[in-house]
Amino acid sequence: MIRTIAPAKINWTLEVLGKRPDGYHEVRTVMQTIDLCDEITLSPAPDLRQRARPHPDPSPGDIVARVFPHSLHCASDVDLPGDSGLTPYYATQLLDPEGERDVRISLTKRIPVAAGLGGGSSDAAATLRGLDRLWELGLPGEELARLAREIGSDVAFFLSGGTALAEGRGERITPLPDAPEAWLVVVVPPIFMPEKTKRMYEALRPTDFSDGQRTEALAERLRQGKRASGKDLFNAFDRAAYESFAGLATHRDRLLAAGAKRVHLAGAGPALFSVHSSRAEAEGTAARLGSEHGRVFVARMLGAAEATRIDG
């Protein structure tokens, strides 16, 4: 049995450089894993393999079982709209497209979905890492990264975790030294937007684009072992988010009133976060804020080794 975490992420910076010929946007971002985590357990499932034997006159259900002897059970602390909890299953089918292996996957969801925290992408990456261990595949890192890119732009980052520079669509990853420890208050307002990422990119204006220099400057600071300060943080979606998510400014103002010095957008939102120098300071801010203003989490940053640890 394999157990691993799937951590959420924040973006220290998120710059959009412009639209690419393939229809995607070119980004440059410094990403960071945090210890708000989903959990994934992977175990052999020979009973599924036995049930997946070819049947002389198979029904459609038998055919599915024969081709894909994989099962996914999801226990969730959060609402899961649509198929947002299924990324581990997609990752499994990529690694075993012919259904030659069996596995039972148990996913415990704690990361709010569609909030800018990367939970679905992290679940997929954790599944790829875990299955590589469980099935003793020994796949090289580039092959896992290739599979990750097929699932989504952020998935490759979560294969390595920690602190990293991401470029291209977000799939080209350059690991950075683990950032100095800091604590975060993460607020997830009760705001849901269908097709959020697509709509947020469509809401960008040319004035929201930049040249990536803010991100490069922060990456260099981190390479020198320096801490990211409030003035280093930047998110191209700030304007669009506060115009698109009804009431988001109210949640920002409440977080400031609770003691945050600055409030930052996570990914394309609507999650917000503030950075604190100690756990006590972060917990004090969270306590003053209260849960009536959305889901509130106190989290610390996770370095690469802790973010990708596999037990079993």
C-alpha positions as CSV (number, residue, x, y, z in Angstrom):
1,M,0.0,0.0,0.0
2,I,1.3,3.4,-1.0
3,R,0.3,6.7,0.8
4,T,1.1,10.1,-0.4
5,I,-0.1,13.7,0.0
6,A,-1.2,16.0,-2.8
7,P,-0.4,19.6,-1.6
8,A,-2.1,22.8,-2.7
9,K,-0.1,25.6,-4.2
10,I,0.1,29.4,-4.3
11,N,1.8,31.5,-6.9
12,W,4.3,34.0,-5.5
13,T,4.2,35.6,-8.9
14,L,2.0,34.9,-11.9
15,E,2.8,36.9,-15.1
16,V,1.0,36.4,-18.4
17,L,3.2,37.4,-21.2
18,G,0.6,37.2,-24.0
19,K,-1.4,34.8,-26.1
20,R,0.4,32.0,-28.0
21,P,-0.3,30.9,-31.6
22,D,-1.8,27.6,-30.2
23,G,-4.5,29.5,-28.3
24,Y,-2.9,29.1,-24.9
25,H,-1.3,31.9,-22.9
26,E,2.5,32.2,-22.2
27,V,3.1,32.5,-18.5
28,R,6.0,32.9,-16.1
29,T,5.3,32.1,-12.5
30,V,7.0,31.1,-9.3
31,M,4.9,28.4,-7.6
32,Q,5.0,27.1,-4.0
33,T,3.5,24.0,-2.4
34,I,1.8,24.5,1.0
35,D,0.5,22.0,3.6
36,L,-3.1,22.2,2.8
37,C,-3.3,18.7,1.3
38,D,-5.4,16.0,-0.2
39,E,-4.4,12.5,0.6
40,I,-4.1,9.5,-1.7
41,T,-3.8,5.8,-0.9
42,L,-3.0,3.3,-3.6
43,S,-3.2,-0.4,-3.1
44,P,-3.2,-3.6,-5.3
45,A,-6.6,-4.8,-6.2
46,P,-6.4,-8.4,-7.4
47,D,-10.2,-8.7,-6.9
48,L,-10.7,-6.2,-9.6
49,R,-8.3,-8.1,-11.8
50,Q,-10.3,-11.3,-11.3
51,R,-13.5,-9.5,-12.1
52,A,-11.9,-8.0,-15.2
53,R,-11.3,-11.3,-16.9
54,P,-12.8,-11.4,-20.4
55,H,-16.4,-12.8,-20.4
56,P,-17.6,-14.9,-23.3
57,D,-20.6,-12.7,-23.8
58,P,-19.7,-9.5,-22.0
59,S,-22.1,-6.7,-21.2
60,P,-20.9,-3.1,-21.6
61,G,-20.0,-3.0,-17.9
62,D,-17.9,-6.2,-18.2
63,I,-16.0,-4.6,-21.1
64,V,-15.2,-1.5,-19.0
65,A,-14.1,-3.7,-16.1
66,R,-11.9,-5.9,-18.3
67,V,-10.2,-2.9,-19.9
68,F,-9.8,-0.8,-16.8
69,P,-9.4,-2.8,-13.6
70,H,-9.0,0.4,-11.6
71,S,-11.3,1.9,-9.0
72,L,-11.4,5.3,-7.3
73,H,-13.1,6.1,-4.0
74,C,-13.3,9.8,-3.1
75,A,-14.1,11.0,0.4
76,S,-14.5,14.8,0.3
77,D,-14.6,17.6,2.8
78,V,-15.4,20.0,-0.1
79,D,-18.0,20.2,-2.9
80,L,-16.9,18.5,-6.1
81,P,-18.7,20.0,-9.1
82,G,-18.6,18.0,-12.2
83,D,-15.7,15.5,-12.6
84,S,-13.3,17.6,-10.5
85,G,-12.4,14.6,-8.3
86,L,-11.5,12.3,-11.2
87,T,-7.9,13.4,-12.1
88,P,-6.3,10.4,-10.3
89,Y,-8.4,8.1,-12.5
90,Y,-7.3,10.0,-15.6
91,A,-3.6,9.6,-14.5
92,T,-4.1,5.9,-13.9
93,Q,-5.5,5.4,-17.4
94,L,-2.5,7.2,-18.9
95,L,-0.1,4.9,-17.1
96,D,-2.1,1.8,-17.9
97,P,-4.1,2.4,-21.1
98,E,-4.6,-1.3,-21.8
99,G,-5.8,-2.2,-18.3
100,E,-2.9,-4.6,-17.7
101,R,-2.6,-3.7,-14.0
102,D,-5.0,-3.3,-11.1
103,V,-5.2,-0.6,-8.4
104,R,-7.7,0.7,-5.9
105,I,-7.3,4.5,-5.3
106,S,-8.7,6.2,-2.2
107,L,-8.7,10.0,-2.4
108,T,-9.5,12.3,0.5
109,K,-10.3,15.8,-0.8
110,R,-9.5,18.7,1.5
111,I,-8.3,21.3,-1.1
112,P,-11.3,23.4,-2.3
113,V,-11.8,23.0,-6.0
114,A,-11.8,25.7,-8.7
115,A,-10.2,28.1,-6.2
116,G,-6.8,28.7,-7.8
117,L,-5.0,26.2,-5.4
118,G,-4.3,23.5,-7.9
119,G,-5.9,20.6,-6.1
120,G,-6.9,18.5,-9.1
121,S,-3.5,18.9,-10.7
122,S,-1.8,17.9,-7.5
123,D,-4.0,14.8,-7.2
124,A,-3.0,13.7,-10.7
125,A,0.7,14.2,-10.0
126,A,0.6,12.4,-6.7
127,T,-1.2,9.5,-8.5
128,L,1.5,9.3,-11.2
129,R,4.3,9.3,-8.5
130,G,2.5,6.7,-6.4
131,L,1.7,4.3,-9.2
132,D,5.3,4.5,-10.5
133,R,6.3,3.2,-7.1
134,L,3.4,0.7,-6.6
135,W,3.8,-0.8,-10.0
136,E,7.6,-0.6,-9.9
137,L,7.7,1.1,-13.3
138,G,10.9,3.1,-12.7
139,L,9.8,5.7,-15.2
140,P,12.3,8.5,-15.8
141,G,11.3,12.0,-14.7
142,E,10.8,13.3,-18.2
143,E,8.4,10.5,-19.0
144,L,6.3,11.3,-15.9
145,A,6.5,15.0,-16.9
146,R,5.2,14.1,-20.4
147,L,2.3,12.3,-19.0
148,A,1.7,15.1,-16.6
149,R,1.5,17.6,-19.4
150,E,-1.2,15.5,-21.1
151,I,-3.4,16.0,-18.0
152,G,-2.9,19.7,-17.4
153,S,-0.4,22.6,-17.4
154,D,0.1,22.6,-13.6
155,V,0.5,18.9,-13.1
156,A,4.3,18.9,-14.0
157,F,5.0,21.3,-11.2
158,F,3.4,19.0,-8.6
159,L,5.7,16.2,-9.6
160,S,8.6,18.0,-8.0
161,G,6.8,20.4,-5.6
162,G,8.6,22.9,-3.3
163,T,9.4,26.2,-5.0
164,A,9.8,26.3,-8.8
165,L,9.8,28.6,-11.8
166,A,7.2,27.6,-14.3
167,E,7.2,28.8,-17.9
168,G,5.4,28.1,-21.2
169,R,1.8,27.1,-20.4
170,G,3.1,26.4,-16.9
171,E,4.5,23.0,-17.9
172,R,8.2,23.9,-18.2
173,I,9.5,23.6,-14.6
174,T,12.8,24.8,-13.2
175,P,13.2,23.8,-9.5
176,L,14.4,26.6,-7.2
177,P,15.8,26.3,-3.7
178,D,13.1,25.8,-1.0
179,A,11.9,29.3,0.0
180,P,12.6,30.3,3.6
181,E,9.7,29.2,5.9
182,A,6.6,31.4,6.1
183,W,3.1,30.8,7.2
184,L,0.0,31.6,5.3
185,V,-3.7,32.4,5.9
186,V,-5.7,31.1,3.0
187,V,-9.3,32.2,2.5
188,V,-11.6,30.5,0.0
189,P,-14.7,32.6,-0.5
190,P,-18.0,30.8,-1.3
191,I,-17.8,31.9,-4.9
192,F,-18.0,29.5,-7.8
193,M,-17.5,30.3,-11.5
194,P,-18.1,27.6,-14.2
195,E,-15.2,27.2,-16.6
196,K,-13.3,29.6,-14.3
197,T,-9.8,29.4,-15.8
198,K,-11.0,29.8,-19.4
199,R,-13.2,32.8,-18.4
200,M,-10.5,34.5,-16.4
201,Y,-8.0,34.3,-19.3
202,E,-10.6,35.7,-21.5
203,A,-11.1,38.6,-19.1
204,L,-7.5,39.7,-19.4
205,R,-6.6,42.9,-21.2
206,P,-3.3,43.7,-22.9
207,T,-2.5,46.0,-20.0
208,D,-2.6,43.0,-17.7
209,F,0.3,41.4,-19.7
210,S,3.9,41.9,-18.6
211,D,7.4,40.8,-19.7
212,G,8.1,38.3,-16.9
213,Q,10.8,40.4,-15.3
214,R,9.1,40.4,-11.9
215,T,9.1,36.6,-11.8
216,E,12.7,36.4,-12.9
217,A,13.8,38.9,-10.2
218,L,12.0,36.9,-7.5
219,A,13.5,33.6,-8.8
220,E,17.0,35.2,-8.5
221,R,16.2,36.4,-4.9
222,L,15.2,32.8,-4.0
223,R,18.3,31.4,-5.6
224,Q,20.3,33.7,-3.3
225,G,18.4,32.3,-0.3
226,K,16.4,35.5,0.3
227,R,12.8,35.7,1.4
228,A,10.0,36.8,-0.9
229,S,8.6,40.1,0.4
230,G,5.2,41.7,-0.2
231,K,6.5,43.9,-3.0
232,D,7.9,40.9,-4.9
233,L,4.5,39.3,-5.2
234,F,2.4,39.9,-8.4
235,N,-0.6,38.4,-10.1
236,A,-1.8,39.3,-13.6
237,F,-5.3,38.3,-12.7
238,D,-5.8,40.8,-9.9
239,R,-7.8,43.3,-11.8
240,A,-9.9,40.7,-13.6
241,A,-10.6,38.7,-10.4
242,Y,-11.9,41.7,-8.4
243,E,-14.1,42.6,-11.4
244,S,-15.3,39.1,-12.1
245,F,-15.9,37.5,-8.7
246,A,-18.8,39.3,-7.0
247,G,-17.9,40.3,-3.4
248,L,-14.2,39.3,-3.6
249,A,-13.1,42.8,-2.5
250,T,-15.1,42.4,0.7
251,H,-13.2,39.2,1.6
252,R,-9.9,41.0,0.9
253,D,-10.9,43.9,3.1
254,R,-11.9,41.5,5.9
255,L,-8.6,39.7,5.8
256,L,-6.8,43.1,6.0
257,A,-8.9,44.1,8.9
258,A,-8.0,40.8,10.7
259,G,-4.3,41.7,10.6
260,A,-3.0,40.8,7.1
261,K,-0.4,43.4,5.8
262,R,-1.2,42.5,2.2
263,V,-3.6,40.2,0.5
264,H,-2.7,38.2,-2.6
265,L,-4.7,36.2,-5.2
266,A,-4.1,32.5,-5.5
267,G,-3.7,31.5,-9.1
268,A,-6.8,32.8,-11.1
269,G,-8.7,33.0,-7.8
270,P,-11.0,33.3,-6.0
271,A,-8.8,32.1,-3.1
272,L,-6.9,34.8,-1.3
273,F,-3.8,34.5,0.9
274,S,-1.7,36.6,3.2
275,V,1.9,35.8,4.3
276,H,3.0,35.8,8.0
277,S,6.3,35.3,9.7
278,S,5.1,32.9,12.4
279,R,2.4,30.3,13.0
280,A,1.1,32.3,16.0
281,E,0.7,35.4,13.8
282,A,-1.1,33.5,11.1
283,E,-3.4,31.7,13.6
284,G,-4.2,35.0,15.3
285,T,-5.3,36.5,11.9
286,A,-7.3,33.5,11.1
287,A,-9.1,33.5,14.5
288,R,-10.0,37.2,14.1
289,L,-11.3,36.5,10.6
290,G,-13.7,33.7,11.5
291,S,-15.1,31.0,9.2
292,E,-18.2,33.0,8.4
293,H,-16.2,34.8,5.7
294,G,-15.5,31.6,3.7
295,R,-13.2,28.6,4.4
296,V,-10.1,29.7,6.3
297,F,-6.9,27.7,6.5
298,V,-3.6,28.2,8.2
299,A,-0.8,26.6,6.2
300,R,3.0,26.6,6.1
301,M,5.1,26.2,3.0
302,L,6.2,22.7,2.0
303,G,9.7,22.1,0.6
304,A,10.2,19.7,-2.3
305,A,11.1,16.6,-0.3
306,E,8.1,16.9,2.0
307,A,5.7,17.8,-0.8
308,T,6.5,14.6,-2.8
309,R,7.2,12.1,0.0
310,I,5.7,8.6,-0.5
311,D,5.1,6.2,2.4
312,G,5.0,2.5,1.7
